[in-house]
Amino acid sequence: MFTIEHDFDATVITLVDEGPTPHSEDITINAFEDCVTVEQLDARTDQVQKITLSIQQLMDLTAALDLPEGIYRISPRKG
């Protein structure tokens, strides 16, 4: 299950780990104009861990999900 909310400066997506025995804490993704953050509570330390991705890193990740093993560079489109 997931939720989508639109805040003033970001779109917030929350991924909920459902199932008979959830394995992970919820993940919150904040999509800002210039970056995307991914946050998850670390139950061991009771602290939220945050990763920040630039828009280019997010584009690379999106492309990588559909590619086989290897090394790639995304080139800007011409025209």
C-alpha positions in Angstrom: 0.0 0.0 0.0 1.1 3.6 -0.5 -0.1 7.1 0.0 0.5 10.3 -2.0 0.1 13.8 -0.5 0.9 17.1 -2.1 2.5 19.6 0.4 3.4 23.2 -0.3 7.0 22.4 -1.5 7.0 18.7 -2.1 5.0 15.6 -3.1 5.2 13.0 -0.3 4.9 9.3 -1.1 4.7 6.8 1.8 5.3 3.1 1.1 3.8 0.8 3.7 5.2 -2.7 4.2 2.0 -4.7 4.4 1.6 -8.5 4.6 1.2 -11.2 7.2 4.6 -10.2 8.8 5.9 -6.7 7.8 9.6 -6.8 7.3 10.5 -3.1 7.3 9.4 0.3 8.6 7.4 2.6 6.3 9.5 4.5 3.7 8.7 8.2 3.0 9.8 9.8 -0.3 9.8 13.6 -0.6 10.0 14.9 -4.1 11.2 18.5 -4.2 11.9 20.7 -7.2 15.7 20.0 -7.0 16.1 16.7 -5.2 14.3 13.7 -3.8 14.8 12.4 -0.2 14.1 8.9 1.0 13.5 8.4 4.7 13.0 5.3 6.9 12.9 4.9 10.7 15.8 2.7 12.0 14.0 0.7 14.7 17.4 -0.2 16.3 18.4 3.4 17.0 14.9 5.0 16.8 16.3 7.6 14.4 15.1 8.4 10.9 17.8 7.7 8.2 17.7 10.0 5.2 19.2 9.7 1.7 19.1 12.6 -0.7 19.2 12.1 -4.4 19.8 14.8 -7.0 17.4 14.8 -10.0 20.2 13.4 -12.2 20.7 10.5 -9.7 16.9 9.9 -9.7 16.9 9.7 -13.5 19.9 7.3 -13.4 18.1 5.1 -10.9 14.9 5.1 -13.0 16.9 4.0 -16.1 18.9 1.4 -14.1 15.8 -0.4 -13.0 15.2 -1.6 -16.6 18.8 -2.3 -17.7 21.0 -5.4 -17.5 24.2 -5.5 -15.5 26.8 -3.1 -16.8 28.1 0.5 -16.6 26.1 3.3 -18.2 26.0 7.0 -18.7 22.8 8.8 -19.6 23.5 11.5 -22.3 21.3 14.6 -22.6 18.9 14.4 -25.5 19.8 16.6 -28.5 17.2 18.6 -30.4 
